[in-house]
Amino acid sequence: MKSISLSSVIKSSSYWAKLAGVRWQLLIAIAVIWGVSYWLRSEYGQDDSNLWLVMNQFIRLVIWTMIGLFSISLITALVTWLYFFNCLKNRTVGVQAKFGDGQKAEAGWVPLTVMIVGPVLRPLLGTIQARLVFTDKRISDRVILDSNIPKPRHWWRQAIRGTGQTLLHDRGIYDVEKVLISFCDMLGLVSLPCTIPYTQQLFTLPRPQADQKVNAQPHSTEEQKHRIDIPKRVEGEYVNYKEFESGDNIQRIVWKIYAKSGQLVVRIPEIKDPYASHLYFYVSYFDGFDLQGGAFETELLNVYKDQVRSLFEAISRNGYDVRLPHDQEVPKLSGLSEKKSELFQITAASWQNRQSPTSFVNYSKAAFVCLSSLTPIEEVETILKNLPLSVPLVVVKLSEAIPSPFQIKVKDIFFKPEKQPTDNLRQPWMFSSFRRTLKENEKAIADALKQRGNSWLTNDFEFER
């Protein structure tokens, strides 16, 4: 609970700091100027000292010069900021934002574009910056609006635009609540904010892993039972032939065979079967550890989704229509087609403790079953007893999802490794009681899986059956 509370405090403080207007550089500059002036006065502040008279005049010149520059910088930022508020009030300006392809993106650094349409002015030698504000007071990285978009056949601009990237590490749905526009002065000491309501949704897909090969077959009771959208060819020309009979189309006679054997044969017309086998891939997001939704649980879910996507794509390469029953209600995203939404279904899922795997998996339909190591050993043992031996079972090992802080590669000795969002979780995860409990559960699962073939406890799907 402490980590959750600390995380909330950090998010809130970061959010309100962006709305404060006054940046920490201004506070440091004022403190340094005051400290230096106070020290000089205490050391050289004698009335009869010629050195102090010269130094005092110099200090005044520096202070008034800085006050003048700061005043010009602040006034220009303040004027453009107030003018922008007036344009918003009169609805002469508008904001547009796009990240990813407008609907989805791969988790990680996502392209972000923000544009302000209308007569907006930049501060003198300053900048206009934009950030997206998500739910739960999460804020994107800043984008500097430094590009002018000219009006067609005119010399003045009709909009300003900025492009950049923002880090969206968690796999899931991001809801944009508003856009934060900041007017920064040329000295970078103040950042005057303005929030504009803006609604948009984007979901970040799990990261694709290395291509794997996994063989899977539909359950025998499922064959030729379900209609599919695109019929598959089961017989066709250049595949099957039959002897010529009265009523057959003479254009289908294979004259090459007739020239060799003297037998009249015709090609069988192509037949497309509107029915084909479906492969049911059961993925459970059940947890038996009473998770609190902290940083550890979120990162474990990210890794689990990456592995589920890798396994889903490997199974899809078998040529069957893969279906993903879900153990929770999946939110609907506006503009997303109902068909081919399996990746969105994986993305939008979360840990749940309402439907256990034993009540979720349909043993007569399942062609492949995937669990996480957060599944209690009792649940795994029950599934092992009821699941047919021909159906593969994979349990994703999550105790190693967050790397150890002592894990060092040879190249890290010579090159500074790139910072990862999970770097600050490595040491706490290494010594957490949650990790120890999870490893004990994984050991019990590994012992249970040894009693059954066609089962794995792994974090890398390099197997073939």
NORQUIQUI-V430411 format. One line per field, one symbol per residue. phi: phi as a letter, one per 30 degrees, with the letter a starting at -180 (. if undefined). psi: psi as a letter, one per 20 degrees, with the letter a starting at -180 (. if undefined). burial: I if it has 9 or more other ideal C-beta (glycine too) atoms within 8 Angstrom, else O. A space follows every 50 residues. Layout:
phi: ???
psi: ???
burial: ???
This chain:
phi: .dddddddddddddddddcdjdcdddddddddddddddddddcbdddccd ddddddddddddddddddddddddddddddddddddddddhcbbcbbbbi cjbbaddkdcdbbbbcckdccddehcbccbbcccdiidbdddbddccccd deibcddcabbbbabbdcdddlcccdcacccbccdddicbbdcacbeaca bbccdeddcddccbdbbddedcdhcbdcdcdcdcbadiccbbddbdjddd dcdcddddddcicdbbddedbcddbadccccccccdbcchdciddddddd dedddeddddddddddddjcdcccdccadcdccdicdddhcddddddddb dbbccdddccdcddcecabbbcdddedddddddddcdeddcdbbcddcdc dcdddcdbcddddcbddddcecedcddeddcddddddddddddddddddd dbdibbcabbdcbbb
psi: hghgggghgggghhghhhihgpqhhgggggggggggggghhhhjlphjph hhgghghgggggghghhgghggggggggghghhhhhhghiliqqpqqpqb jihrrqqboppppppopamqqqqojaqpqqqporrkkqprqqppnjppoq ppkrirqirqqqqbqqonhpoapppphrpoppoprhikhqnoqppppppq qqppqqppaqproppqqqqhiiqkhpqrhoqqphqrqjgqrrqprpiqpi ijpnhghhhgijpoqqqpqpppojqrqqooooppkqqkjlqjkahghghh hggghghggghghghhiijqopqnqqjrppqqppipqhqlkghhgggiqr pqkgoqhhigpohihpippprrjipqhggghghhhipqhipqppoppihj hoqqijoprhhihhppqppqhjhiigghhhjqhggghghghhghgghhhh iprkqqorjommrp.
burial: OOIIOOIOOOIIOIIOOIIOOOIOOIIOIOOOIOOOIOOIOOOIOOOOOO OIOOIOOOIOOOIOOIOOIIOIIIOIIIOIIOIIIOIIOOOOIOIOIOII OOIIIOIIOIIIIIIIIIOIOIIOOIIIIIIIIIOOIIIIIIIIIOOOII OOOOOOOIIIIIOIOIIIOOIIIIIIIIIIIIIIIIOOIIIIIIIIOIOO IIIIIIIOIOOIOIOIIIIOOIOOOOOIOOOOIOOIOOOOOOOOOOOIOO OIIIOOIIOOOOOOIIIIOOIOIOOIIIIIIIIIIIIIOOIOOIOIIIII IIIIIIIIIIIIIIIOOIOIOIOIOOIIOIOOIOOIOOOOIIIIIIIIIO IIOOOOIIOIIOIOIIIIIIIIIIIOIOIIIIIIOOIOOOIIIIIIIIIO IIOOOOOOOOOIOOOOOOOOOIOOIIOIIIOIOOIOIIIOIIOIIIOIIO OIOIIIIIIOIOOOO
